[in-house]
Amino acid sequence: MNVRSVESLTPEERRALFDRDAGVDTVRDDAREILDRVHTEGDVALRSFAEEFDGVTVGNIDVTDHAERAFDAIDDEVRTAIEEAAANVRAFHERQLPEDWLEDVGGGRELGRRFSPVESAGVYAPGGTAAYPSSVLMGVLPAKVAGVDHVAVATPPATDLPEATLAAAHVAGADAVYQVGGAQAIGALAYGTETISPVDKVVGPGNKYVTAAKAEVRDEVAIDFLAGPSEVLVVADASADPDAVAADLVAQAEHDPAASVVCITDDEGIAESVAEAVEGHADGRDREETIRAALDSVASGVFRARSLSEAVLFAESYAPEHLSVQAEGAEALLDRIPSAGSAFLGPHSPVAAGDYATGTNHVLPTGGGARVFGGLSVDTFLRSTTVQRLSSGALGDLRETVTTLARVEGLEAHAHSIDVRFDEE
C-alpha cells in the first residue's frame, strides 16, 4: 500500500473514501425480478434459483432437523468455540434489555413506556465462499434475548451445508433453518412461500443482491439497515505496533474484494511501517486474491495526517463500521469520534475478537451509516408503547392547553373530546 497525505487527496479520492456505497443500484432491477418470481412462484422459484445461482438441487428447503444433527457431528473444538462465543454474545445482549416503567409524575398524571418484541424475525446468514456461524449467532441471539417468538435463519444452499453454520443456529435457539440464499431468501422471508412463513423483520448482512432485495421489500417488512462491504479504520499514533495495525487491515480485507481498509496516523514512520508490513501479512494468505483486491481499492489506504486532531476529524467524517484506536489516550480520542459502528480500543483489541467472541454484535452500519444509527442489538427487535393515565384533576389542569392548541390547528373535535368530559360542570 502507498502512503498518502490527507492534505494531498484530490476531490475524486475523497469521494472514493467518504462516499462509499453498497452497489445496490447496479443490481436493483435484477433483485426486483427475483423477488417478483418468489412472490408469485414460491418454493418453485427458490428451487429454480438454487440450481441457477448455487448449482445445487434442493430437496428439503427446511433443514431445521439437520441443524440439531450438525451440532452433534461437529468437532468438539468447534462446538466449544461456538458455545463460548454464544454465551458471550448472549450475556452482552441481555444487558441491553430495557425495563417497562410507569411513573407518577405528579398532579394526577402517570406516564410510562412498555416494550414488547416483534413476533417473528428472519436472519440472513451469508454463505457462498465461506461459512459464517458467527453471523448466525449475531442475528439470532439478540432476537431471542429480546423475546422474539419465532426466529428463522436463511443461508445459501449447498450440496454439503456447512455444519458449523447449522450448529450455530441450533446453539442460538433458531426455530427454523432454511437453505435459501441471495435476494430470493429475502423475498421468501418477506412474502412467505409454501415452506417458509413470512416474518415481521429481516436482518443480517449479505452481498449487494441481498442488500438490494432488502431495499425493495422494506415496504412489506421491517429491516435492520442496508449494509455494504466491510470496513475498518485504524487511528494510530507513534505508540502503535505497525505489525498489529497491518494485520488488522489485512484481516478486514479478507472479507470482500470491495472491503475498505484504512489507517490514519500523524506519524510518518508508523505510516511507512504499516504500509510495508501490510505486504508481508498479505503474502501467502488463503484468500490472498481477495485481500489484494481490497488493499488495491481506491477506498483503501494508509494516510498521514498533519496532527492527531486531523486524524480524529478524518475518522469522524469517515464514520467507519469498525473503528480501531491504537494510540495513547484511546478512550479520550473515542469521545471525539462518536460516528462508529463498533470501537476497539488499545493494542490488544483486534477487530477479529469482536467479530467472533467478545460479545458485541458484528452486524454493523457501513458506508457512513454510523453517523445516524448503530448496529444490530436487542433494540432492533423491540417496539415500544407509551402509556398515560390521567386523573380528572390532571385532565382539568391540561384542559386549556390542549383545547387552545387543538383549535389553533383547526381540530375542533379534539378540543371537544376534552370539553365533553367537563360538560356537567
URKA-V654645 format. One record per residue. N is the residue number from 0. BURIAL is b if it has 24 or more other C-alpha atoms within 12 Angstrom, else e. Layout:
n->N burial->BURIAL
n->N burial->BURIAL
This chain:
n->0 burial->b
n->1 burial->b
n->2 burial->b
n->3 burial->b
n->4 burial->b
n->5 burial->b
n->6 burial->e
n->7 burial->e
n->8 burial->e
n->9 burial->e
n->10 burial->e
n->11 burial->e
n->12 burial->e
n->13 burial->b
n->14 burial->e
n->15 burial->e
n->16 burial->b
n->17 burial->b
n->18 burial->b
n->19 burial->b
n->20 burial->b
n->21 burial->b
n->22 burial->e
n->23 burial->b
n->24 burial->e
n->25 burial->e
n->26 burial->e
n->27 burial->b
n->28 burial->e
n->29 burial->e
n->30 burial->b
n->31 burial->b
n->32 burial->e
n->33 burial->b
n->34 burial->b
n->35 burial->b
n->36 burial->b
n->37 burial->b
n->38 burial->b
n->39 burial->e
n->40 burial->b
n->41 burial->b
n->42 burial->b
n->43 burial->b
n->44 burial->b
n->45 burial->b
n->46 burial->b
n->47 burial->b
n->48 burial->b
n->49 burial->b
n->50 burial->e
n->51 burial->e
n->52 burial->b
n->53 burial->b
n->54 burial->e
n->55 burial->b
n->56 burial->e
n->57 burial->b
n->58 burial->e
n->59 burial->b
n->60 burial->b
n->61 burial->b
n->62 burial->b
n->63 burial->b
n->64 burial->e
n->65 burial->b
n->66 burial->b
n->67 burial->b
n->68 burial->e
n->69 burial->b
n->70 burial->b
n->71 burial->e
n->72 burial->e
n->73 burial->e
n->74 burial->e
n->75 burial->e
n->76 burial->e
n->77 burial->e
n->78 burial->b
n->79 burial->e
n->80 burial->b
n->81 burial->b
n->82 burial->b
n->83 burial->e
n->84 burial->b
n->85 burial->b
n->86 burial->b
n->87 burial->b
n->88 burial->b
n->89 burial->b
n->90 burial->e
n->91 burial->b
n->92 burial->b
n->93 burial->b
n->94 burial->e
n->95 burial->b
n->96 burial->b
n->97 burial->e
n->98 burial->e
n->99 burial->e
n->100 burial->e
n->101 burial->e
n->102 burial->e
n->103 burial->e
n->104 burial->e
n->105 burial->e
n->106 burial->e
n->107 burial->e
n->108 burial->e
n->109 burial->e
n->110 burial->e
n->111 burial->e
n->112 burial->e
n->113 burial->e
n->114 burial->b
n->115 burial->b
n->116 burial->b
n->117 burial->b
n->118 burial->e
n->119 burial->b
n->120 burial->b
n->121 burial->b
n->122 burial->b
n->123 burial->b
n->124 burial->b
n->125 burial->b
n->126 burial->b
n->127 burial->b
n->128 burial->e
n->129 burial->e
n->130 burial->b
n->131 burial->b
n->132 burial->b
n->133 burial->b
n->134 burial->b
n->135 burial->b
n->136 burial->b
n->137 burial->b
n->138 burial->b
n->139 burial->b
n->140 burial->b
n->141 burial->b
n->142 burial->b
n->143 burial->b
n->144 burial->b
n->145 burial->b
n->146 burial->b
n->147 burial->b
n->148 burial->b
n->149 burial->b
n->150 burial->b
n->151 burial->b
n->152 burial->b
n->153 burial->b
n->154 burial->b
n->155 burial->b
n->156 burial->b
n->157 burial->b
n->158 burial->e
n->159 burial->e
n->160 burial->b
n->161 burial->b
n->162 burial->b
n->163 burial->b
n->164 burial->b
n->165 burial->b
n->166 burial->b
n->167 burial->b
n->168 burial->b
n->169 burial->b
n->170 burial->b
n->171 burial->b
n->172 burial->b
n->173 burial->b
n->174 burial->b
n->175 burial->b
n->176 burial->b
n->177 burial->b
n->178 burial->b
n->179 burial->b
n->180 burial->b
n->181 burial->b
n->182 burial->b
n->183 burial->b
n->184 burial->b
n->185 burial->b
n->186 burial->b
n->187 burial->b
n->188 burial->b
n->189 burial->b
n->190 burial->b
n->191 burial->b
n->192 burial->b
n->193 burial->e
n->194 burial->b
n->195 burial->b
n->196 burial->b
n->197 burial->b
n->198 burial->b
n->199 burial->b
n->200 burial->b
n->201 burial->b
n->202 burial->b
n->203 burial->b
n->204 burial->b
n->205 burial->b
n->206 burial->b
n->207 burial->b
n->208 burial->b
n->209 burial->b
n->210 burial->b
n->211 burial->b
n->212 burial->b
n->213 burial->b
n->214 burial->b
n->215 burial->b
n->216 burial->b
n->217 burial->b
n->218 burial->e
n->219 burial->b
n->220 burial->b
n->221 burial->b
n->222 burial->b
n->223 burial->b
n->224 burial->b
n->225 burial->b
n->226 burial->b
n->227 burial->b
n->228 burial->b
n->229 burial->b
n->230 burial->b
n->231 burial->b
n->232 burial->b
n->233 burial->b
n->234 burial->b
n->235 burial->b
n->236 burial->b
n->237 burial->b
n->238 burial->e
n->239 burial->b
n->240 burial->b
n->241 burial->b
n->242 burial->b
n->243 burial->b
n->244 burial->b
n->245 burial->b
n->246 burial->b
n->247 burial->b
n->248 burial->b
n->249 burial->b
n->250 burial->b
n->251 burial->b
n->252 burial->b
n->253 burial->b
n->254 burial->b
n->255 burial->b
n->256 burial->b
n->257 burial->b
n->258 burial->b
n->259 burial->b
n->260 burial->b
n->261 burial->b
n->262 burial->b
n->263 burial->b
n->264 burial->b
n->265 burial->b
n->266 burial->b
n->267 burial->b
n->268 burial->e
n->269 burial->b
n->270 burial->b
n->271 burial->b
n->272 burial->b
n->273 burial->b
n->274 burial->b
n->275 burial->b
n->276 burial->b
n->277 burial->b
n->278 burial->b
n->279 burial->e
n->280 burial->b
n->281 burial->b
n->282 burial->e
n->283 burial->e
n->284 burial->e
n->285 burial->e
n->286 burial->e
n->287 burial->b
n->288 burial->e
n->289 burial->b
n->290 burial->b
n->291 burial->b
n->292 burial->b
n->293 burial->b
n->294 burial->b
n->295 burial->b
n->296 burial->b
n->297 burial->b
n->298 burial->b
n->299 burial->b
n->300 burial->b
n->301 burial->b
n->302 burial->b
n->303 burial->b
n->304 burial->b
n->305 burial->e
n->306 burial->e
n->307 burial->b
n->308 burial->e
n->309 burial->b
n->310 burial->b
n->311 burial->b
n->312 burial->b
n->313 burial->b
n->314 burial->b
n->315 burial->b
n->316 burial->b
n->317 burial->b
n->318 burial->b
n->319 burial->b
n->320 burial->b
n->321 burial->b
n->322 burial->b
n->323 burial->b
n->324 burial->b
n->325 burial->b
n->326 burial->b
n->327 burial->e
n->328 burial->e
n->329 burial->b
n->330 burial->e
n->331 burial->e
n->332 burial->b
n->333 burial->b
n->334 burial->e
n->335 burial->e
n->336 burial->b
n->337 burial->b
n->338 burial->b
n->339 burial->b
n->340 burial->b
n->341 burial->b
n->342 burial->b
n->343 burial->b
n->344 burial->b
n->345 burial->b
n->346 burial->b
n->347 burial->e
n->348 burial->b
n->349 burial->b
n->350 burial->b
n->351 burial->b
n->352 burial->b
n->353 burial->b
n->354 burial->b
n->355 burial->b
n->356 burial->b
n->357 burial->b
n->358 burial->b
n->359 burial->b
n->360 burial->b
n->361 burial->b
n->362 burial->b
n->363 burial->b
n->364 burial->b
n->365 burial->b
n->366 burial->b
n->367 burial->b
n->368 burial->b
n->369 burial->b
n->370 burial->b
n->371 burial->e
n->372 burial->b
n->373 burial->b
n->374 burial->b
n->375 burial->b
n->376 burial->b
n->377 burial->b
n->378 burial->b
n->379 burial->b
n->380 burial->b
n->381 burial->b
n->382 burial->b
n->383 burial->e
n->384 burial->e
n->385 burial->e
n->386 burial->e
n->387 burial->e
n->388 burial->e
n->389 burial->e
n->390 burial->e
n->391 burial->e
n->392 burial->e
n->393 burial->e
n->394 burial->b
n->395 burial->e
n->396 burial->e
n->397 burial->e
n->398 burial->b
n->399 burial->e
n->400 burial->e
n->401 burial->e
n->402 burial->b
n->403 burial->e
n->404 burial->e
n->405 burial->e
n->406 burial->e
n->407 burial->e
n->408 burial->e
n->409 burial->e
n->410 burial->e
n->411 burial->e
n->412 burial->e
n->413 burial->e
n->414 burial->b
n->415 burial->e
n->416 burial->e
n->417 burial->b
n->418 burial->b
n->419 burial->e
n->420 burial->e
n->421 burial->e
n->422 burial->e
n->423 burial->e
n->424 burial->e
